[in-house]
């Protein structure tokens, strides 16, 4: 699991991504006071790091499973070659 403080850690990658999207939408509206905007920016940065760490960990697992070789993703039955 990616690094994060226990009380601030999202439940999952998907939860972190959803919270990050919500923060971005709120900040784009530009209606929040400065202190709230700074807190949201700080939280967003932490969530971004969490997501990047989760994706990096997933990529590392894929590299191990694929023998250190990453390949282009082709969904089964998606291109008709198989």
DOTOR-867919 format. One record per atom (N, C-alpha, C): residue number from 1; atom name; x, y, z. Coordinates in steps of 0.05 Angstrom, whole numbers. Example, Ala and Ser with C-alpha at 12.3 -4.5 7.8 and 13.67 -1.06 7.14 Angstrom:
% residues 2
+------+------+--------+--------+--------+
: volo : kegu :     px :     py :     pz :
+------+------+--------+--------+--------+
:    1 :    N :    264 :   -114 :    156 :
:    1 :   CA :    246 :    -90 :    156 :
:    1 :    C :    264 :    -66 :    156 :
:    2 :    N :    257 :    -45 :    142 :
:    2 :   CA :    273 :    -21 :    143 :
:    2 :    C :    258 :      1 :    157 :
+------+------+--------+--------+--------+
END
This chain:
% residues 82
+------+------+--------+--------+--------+
: volo : kegu :     px :     py :     pz :
+------+------+--------+--------+--------+
:    1 :    N :     17 :    -24 :      0 :
:    1 :   CA :      0 :      0 :      0 :
:    1 :    C :     18 :     25 :      0 :
:    2 :    N :     10 :     45 :    -15 :
:    2 :   CA :     27 :     69 :    -16 :
:    2 :    C :     28 :     83 :     11 :
:    3 :    N :     49 :     99 :     15 :
:    3 :   CA :     54 :    113 :     40 :
:    3 :    C :     32 :    134 :     44 :
:    4 :    N :     22 :    136 :     68 :
:    4 :   CA :      3 :    157 :     76 :
:    4 :    C :     -1 :    155 :    106 :
:    5 :    N :     -8 :    177 :    118 :
:    5 :   CA :    -14 :    176 :    147 :
:    5 :    C :    -40 :    160 :    150 :
:    6 :    N :    -41 :    144 :    171 :
:    6 :   CA :    -64 :    126 :    175 :
:    6 :    C :    -90 :    141 :    176 :
:    7 :    N :    -92 :    164 :    190 :
:    7 :   CA :   -117 :    178 :    192 :
:    7 :    C :   -125 :    192 :    166 :
:    8 :    N :   -106 :    198 :    149 :
:    8 :   CA :   -111 :    212 :    124 :
:    8 :    C :   -111 :    194 :     99 :
:    9 :    N :   -104 :    169 :    103 :
:    9 :   CA :   -102 :    151 :     81 :
:    9 :    C :   -129 :    144 :     68 :
:   10 :    N :   -130 :    146 :     42 :
:   10 :   CA :   -155 :    139 :     28 :
:   10 :    C :   -160 :    109 :     31 :
:   11 :    N :   -185 :    100 :     28 :
:   11 :   CA :   -191 :     72 :     30 :
:   11 :    C :   -180 :     56 :      7 :
:   12 :    N :   -177 :     69 :    -16 :
:   12 :   CA :   -167 :     55 :    -40 :
:   12 :    C :   -157 :     75 :    -60 :
:   13 :    N :   -144 :     66 :    -81 :
:   13 :   CA :   -136 :     83 :   -103 :
:   13 :    C :   -160 :     98 :   -115 :
:   14 :    N :   -182 :     83 :   -118 :
:   14 :   CA :   -206 :     94 :   -130 :
:   14 :    C :   -218 :    116 :   -112 :
:   15 :    N :   -217 :    112 :    -86 :
:   15 :   CA :   -227 :    132 :    -67 :
:   15 :    C :   -209 :    157 :    -68 :
:   16 :    N :   -183 :    153 :    -70 :
:   16 :   CA :   -164 :    176 :    -72 :
:   16 :    C :   -169 :    192 :    -97 :
:   17 :    N :   -173 :    178 :   -119 :
:   17 :   CA :   -177 :    191 :   -145 :
:   17 :    C :   -204 :    207 :   -145 :
:   18 :    N :   -224 :    195 :   -133 :
:   18 :   CA :   -250 :    209 :   -131 :
:   18 :    C :   -248 :    234 :   -114 :
:   19 :    N :   -234 :    232 :    -92 :
:   19 :   CA :   -230 :    255 :    -74 :
:   19 :    C :   -214 :    277 :    -88 :
:   20 :    N :   -193 :    268 :   -103 :
:   20 :   CA :   -177 :    287 :   -117 :
:   20 :    C :   -193 :    302 :   -139 :
:   21 :    N :   -210 :    287 :   -153 :
:   21 :   CA :   -227 :    299 :   -173 :
:   21 :    C :   -246 :    320 :   -161 :
:   22 :    N :   -257 :    313 :   -138 :
:   22 :   CA :   -275 :    331 :   -123 :
:   22 :    C :   -260 :    357 :   -115 :
:   23 :    N :   -236 :    354 :   -105 :
:   23 :   CA :   -220 :    377 :    -97 :
:   23 :    C :   -215 :    395 :   -121 :
:   24 :    N :   -208 :    383 :   -143 :
:   24 :   CA :   -202 :    399 :   -168 :
:   24 :    C :   -227 :    414 :   -176 :
:   25 :    N :   -250 :    401 :   -176 :
:   25 :   CA :   -274 :    415 :   -184 :
:   25 :    C :   -280 :    438 :   -166 :
:   26 :    N :   -277 :    434 :   -140 :
:   26 :   CA :   -282 :    455 :   -120 :
:   26 :    C :   -263 :    479 :   -124 :
:   27 :    N :   -238 :    472 :   -129 :
:   27 :   CA :   -218 :    494 :   -132 :
:   27 :    C :   -222 :    509 :   -158 :
:   28 :    N :   -231 :    495 :   -179 :
:   28 :   CA :   -236 :    508 :   -205 :
:   28 :    C :   -259 :    528 :   -203 :
:   29 :    N :   -278 :    524 :   -185 :
:   29 :   CA :   -300 :    543 :   -181 :
:   29 :    C :   -290 :    569 :   -170 :
:   30 :    N :   -268 :    568 :   -154 :
:   30 :   CA :   -256 :    592 :   -144 :
:   30 :    C :   -271 :    607 :   -122 :
:   31 :    N :   -290 :    593 :   -109 :
:   31 :   CA :   -306 :    606 :    -88 :
:   31 :    C :   -296 :    602 :    -60 :
:   32 :    N :   -277 :    585 :    -56 :
:   32 :   CA :   -267 :    578 :    -29 :
:   32 :    C :   -249 :    600 :    -18 :
:   33 :    N :   -250 :    604 :      8 :
:   33 :   CA :   -232 :    624 :     21 :
:   33 :    C :   -203 :    614 :     18 :
:   34 :    N :   -185 :    632 :     22 :
:   34 :   CA :   -156 :    626 :     18 :
:   34 :    C :   -147 :    602 :     36 :
:   35 :    N :   -154 :    602 :     61 :
:   35 :   CA :   -146 :    581 :     79 :
:   35 :    C :   -156 :    554 :     70 :
:   36 :    N :   -181 :    553 :     61 :
:   36 :   CA :   -193 :    528 :     51 :
:   36 :    C :   -179 :    519 :     25 :
:   37 :    N :   -173 :    538 :      8 :
:   37 :   CA :   -159 :    532 :    -17 :
:   37 :    C :   -132 :    520 :    -12 :
:   38 :    N :   -117 :    532 :      8 :
:   38 :   CA :    -91 :    522 :     15 :
:   38 :    C :    -93 :    493 :     26 :
:   39 :    N :   -112 :    489 :     43 :
:   39 :   CA :   -116 :    462 :     55 :
:   39 :    C :   -123 :    442 :     33 :
:   40 :    N :   -140 :    450 :     15 :
:   40 :   CA :   -149 :    433 :     -7 :
:   40 :    C :   -125 :    426 :    -25 :
:   41 :    N :   -108 :    446 :    -30 :
:   41 :   CA :    -84 :    442 :    -47 :
:   41 :    C :    -65 :    422 :    -33 :
:   42 :    N :    -62 :    426 :     -7 :
:   42 :   CA :    -44 :    407 :      8 :
:   42 :    C :    -55 :    379 :      7 :
:   43 :    N :    -81 :    376 :     11 :
:   43 :   CA :    -94 :    349 :     11 :
:   43 :    C :    -91 :    338 :    -18 :
:   44 :    N :    -96 :    354 :    -38 :
:   44 :   CA :    -94 :    345 :    -65 :
:   44 :    C :    -66 :    335 :    -72 :
:   45 :    N :    -46 :    349 :    -62 :
:   45 :   CA :    -18 :    341 :    -67 :
:   45 :    C :    -13 :    314 :    -54 :
:   46 :    N :    -23 :    310 :    -29 :
:   46 :   CA :    -20 :    284 :    -15 :
:   46 :    C :    -34 :    262 :    -31 :
:   47 :    N :    -58 :    268 :    -40 :
:   47 :   CA :    -73 :    247 :    -55 :
:   47 :    C :    -59 :    241 :    -82 :
:   48 :    N :    -48 :    261 :    -95 :
:   48 :   CA :    -33 :    256 :   -120 :
:   48 :    C :     -9 :    238 :   -115 :
:   49 :    N :      6 :    244 :    -93 :
:   49 :   CA :     28 :    226 :    -86 :
:   49 :    C :     19 :    198 :    -81 :
:   50 :    N :     -3 :    195 :    -66 :
:   50 :   CA :    -14 :    169 :    -60 :
:   50 :    C :    -21 :    154 :    -86 :
:   51 :    N :    -34 :    167 :   -105 :
:   51 :   CA :    -42 :    155 :   -130 :
:   51 :    C :    -17 :    147 :   -147 :
:   52 :    N :      3 :    165 :   -148 :
:   52 :   CA :     27 :    159 :   -162 :
:   52 :    C :     42 :    135 :   -150 :
:   53 :    N :     43 :    134 :   -124 :
:   53 :   CA :     55 :    111 :   -111 :
:   53 :    C :     40 :     85 :   -117 :
:   54 :    N :     14 :     86 :   -116 :
:   54 :   CA :     -3 :     63 :   -122 :
:   54 :    C :      2 :     53 :   -151 :
:   55 :    N :      2 :     72 :   -170 :
:   55 :   CA :      7 :     64 :   -198 :
:   55 :    C :     35 :     54 :   -202 :
:   56 :    N :     55 :     65 :   -188 :
:   56 :   CA :     82 :     56 :   -190 :
:   56 :    C :     84 :     27 :   -179 :
:   57 :    N :     71 :     22 :   -157 :
:   57 :   CA :     71 :     -5 :   -145 :
:   57 :    C :     58 :    -25 :   -164 :
:   58 :    N :     36 :    -17 :   -176 :
:   58 :   CA :     22 :    -35 :   -195 :
:   58 :    C :     40 :    -41 :   -219 :
:   59 :    N :     53 :    -20 :   -229 :
:   59 :   CA :     71 :    -24 :   -252 :
:   59 :    C :     94 :    -43 :   -245 :
:   60 :    N :    105 :    -40 :   -221 :
:   60 :   CA :    126 :    -58 :   -212 :
:   60 :    C :    116 :    -87 :   -210 :
:   61 :    N :     92 :    -91 :   -200 :
:   61 :   CA :     81 :   -118 :   -199 :
:   61 :    C :     78 :   -130 :   -227 :
:   62 :    N :     69 :   -113 :   -246 :
:   62 :   CA :     65 :   -122 :   -273 :
:   62 :    C :     92 :   -130 :   -285 :
:   63 :    N :    112 :   -113 :   -280 :
:   63 :   CA :    139 :   -119 :   -290 :
:   63 :    C :    149 :   -146 :   -280 :
:   64 :    N :    144 :   -152 :   -255 :
:   64 :   CA :    152 :   -177 :   -243 :
:   64 :    C :    137 :   -200 :   -256 :
:   65 :    N :    111 :   -197 :   -259 :
:   65 :   CA :     94 :   -218 :   -271 :
:   65 :    C :    101 :   -223 :   -300 :
:   66 :    N :    109 :   -202 :   -314 :
:   66 :   CA :    115 :   -204 :   -342 :
:   66 :    C :    145 :   -208 :   -348 :
:   67 :    N :    160 :   -214 :   -328 :
:   67 :   CA :    189 :   -219 :   -331 :
:   67 :    C :    205 :   -194 :   -339 :
:   68 :    N :    198 :   -172 :   -326 :
:   68 :   CA :    212 :   -146 :   -330 :
:   68 :    C :    207 :   -134 :   -358 :
:   69 :    N :    187 :   -144 :   -373 :
:   69 :   CA :    181 :   -133 :   -399 :
:   69 :    C :    152 :   -122 :   -399 :
:   70 :    N :    150 :    -96 :   -403 :
:   70 :   CA :    123 :    -85 :   -406 :
:   70 :    C :    115 :    -86 :   -436 :
:   71 :    N :     90 :    -93 :   -441 :
:   71 :   CA :     81 :    -94 :   -469 :
:   71 :    C :     56 :    -76 :   -471 :
:   72 :    N :     50 :    -69 :   -496 :
:   72 :   CA :     25 :    -54 :   -501 :
:   72 :    C :      2 :    -71 :   -493 :
:   73 :    N :    -18 :    -58 :   -481 :
:   73 :   CA :    -42 :    -72 :   -472 :
:   73 :    C :    -61 :    -76 :   -496 :
:   74 :    N :    -69 :   -101 :   -500 :
:   74 :   CA :    -89 :   -107 :   -520 :
:   74 :    C :   -111 :   -124 :   -507 :
:   75 :    N :   -135 :   -112 :   -504 :
:   75 :   CA :   -156 :   -127 :   -491 :
:   75 :    C :   -163 :   -153 :   -507 :
:   76 :    N :   -170 :   -174 :   -494 :
:   76 :   CA :   -176 :   -199 :   -507 :
:   76 :    C :   -200 :   -194 :   -526 :
:   77 :    N :   -196 :   -203 :   -551 :
:   77 :   CA :   -217 :   -200 :   -571 :
:   77 :    C :   -221 :   -172 :   -581 :
:   78 :    N :   -205 :   -153 :   -573 :
:   78 :   CA :   -208 :   -125 :   -581 :
:   78 :    C :   -199 :   -119 :   -609 :
:   79 :    N :   -178 :   -134 :   -619 :
:   79 :   CA :   -168 :   -127 :   -645 :
:   79 :    C :   -173 :   -149 :   -666 :
:   80 :    N :   -184 :   -172 :   -658 :
:   80 :   CA :   -191 :   -193 :   -677 :
:   80 :    C :   -168 :   -210 :   -686 :
:   81 :    N :   -143 :   -205 :   -676 :
:   81 :   CA :   -120 :   -221 :   -684 :
:   81 :    C :   -119 :   -248 :   -671 :
:   82 :    N :   -133 :   -251 :   -648 :
:   82 :   CA :   -130 :   -276 :   -633 :
:   82 :    C :   -153 :   -294 :   -638 :
+------+------+--------+--------+--------+
END
